[in-house]
Amino acid sequence: MLDTQTTNSLPLVSIVTVSFNCGGFLRKCLSSLMQQTYPNIEIILVDNGSTENIAAMKNEFPAIKYIRLEKNSGFAAGNNAGICEAKGKYVALINNDAQADPEWLNRLVSVAELDKNTGAVASLILDGNNPEILDSCGVVIALDGMSHQAMHGIKSSIPLTRQKVLAFSGCACLLRMQALKQTGLFDERFFAYCEDTDLSFRLLRAGWDIITEPEAKVLHFYSKTAGAFSLQKIFWIERNHYWVAIKNFPITILLFLPIISLWRYIFQLYAVLKGYGKLNLFIANGSLMGIIKTLLSANLAVITGIIPAIRSRLSFQTEMIRTSSEMRQLILSMHVSIKEIITGTS
């Protein structure tokens, strides 16, 4: 066991988890955080307007700091509320439906401490229902801003190495507080989905790096809060990925956004007709007409929100360290195809 002096010499890490109901999963999540081998932590639980009695967790886990929001403000605002209360050099985020390996935090901090230019460290996230399969290790991006979990669906036994990526998954990650003070927190207009991709790009633009750590492992019971195949999820993803591009992509890539988007819709239609791709899972749990209406509604929301997105883009220019040319080279060297985003295969 580490003595008090050794513990105090380690950087404080504030762990933030946001919960909207899902008390059973949350209990397991908090238990896994209490079992972390990294000793210098504070745990902040944000109750995002739950109708369940999440406050009872204070009695089960008296060491945690509890914050109650009166309504469900979304993933972005919920995490921002926790981060604003954090006192650590680092902030670790973990979904309420995820469970961390005891060495999870220790592994993340070790990587972050190796290089002061590391702004975020992404975890290796295993499928909670099938731990032999990866959910993600970082996030990959297409040229229209659409994102996908990197390494999704591959066997967890395949050895992986640390690498730089374009984005981290907000499901489980470590963020440097100094970087957040420079770039700002999650964009709360996103509500849920793609807000981590947006923040990732602001980190990159501000000169920070994002690193994966395959030894920092968590189990994730996917979309237990939002629903794996809901129309609301389609709306958020369709709207928000455009905002990611408008806010962050170099103009030389952004100019091709209409063409790339048209190609994505054509390929999605082809995938639906052939019976493969993630959209078919949504269709199986809803209706094709409902999905079409949702996509149209999301695109209308993109248009109505384009002015605030542009203002946000312009307001961040003074924080840019990487030039537009450097960002273009970075994106072009690490992006994935539309096919891979839709099907999960290259």
ABEGO torsion letter per residue (X at the ends): XBBAAAAAABBBBBBBBBBBEGAAAAAAAAAAAAABABABBBBBBBBBGBABBAAAAAAABAABBBBBBABBAEAAAAAAAAAAABABABBBBBBAABBBBAAAAAAAAAAAAABAABABBBBBBBBAABAABBABBEBBBBAAGBBBBBGBGBBAABBBBBBBBABBBAABBBBBAAAAAAAEBBBAAAGBEGAAAAAAAAAAAAGBBBBBBAABBBBBBBGAAAEAABAAAAAAAAAAAAAAAAAABBAAAAAAAAAAAAAAAAAAAAAAAAGBEAAAAAAAABBAAAAAAAAAAAAAAAAAAAAAAAAAAAAAAAABABBAAAAAAAAAAABBBAAAAAAGBX
